[in-house]
């Protein structure tokens, strides 16, 4: 899988993880707690950590698979505005997840 494909797929997977309930695995409580914490964190980032435009553009781009051109036309803005907004949202998401993933 190319880096570009992986980069585009990962946030969509995070969105799916955040809004999908998974059955807990009784054999590994530690892993299920970590997974639940991860889901809660991603959901919190999407709901509270991004501006409305960032969340809208991220959802259009990753969940709905629209191009930045299509998002720009739909929202009546320039393509570069969409690109900058998506990049800023990615940085916010990455900063929060890196903090969560740090070894303790």
C-alpha positions, 0 to 999 in steps of 0.5 A: 500500500502506498504512503498516500493511500495509507495516509488517506485511509487512516483518518477514515479508520479513526472516524470509524473507530470513534463512532463504532462500539466494539464488544469488549474482550473479557480475556484482555481487560487492559487492551479493551480499556486502551481501545475504549480510551482511544475511541473516546479520545478520537471522538472527543477530538472530532467533536470538541477539538476541531472547528466546525469547518475543520470537522466538516472538511475532514468528514467530507474528505475522509468519510465521504471520499470527496476531493478537495476540489469537490469540497471547495465547490460544495462549500463555496470556498477556494481549494487552497482554503480546504487544503489548509483547513484539512492540514490544520485538522490533521495536525490537531488530531496527530498532536492529541493522538501522539500524546496518548500513544507516548510510552509511560 
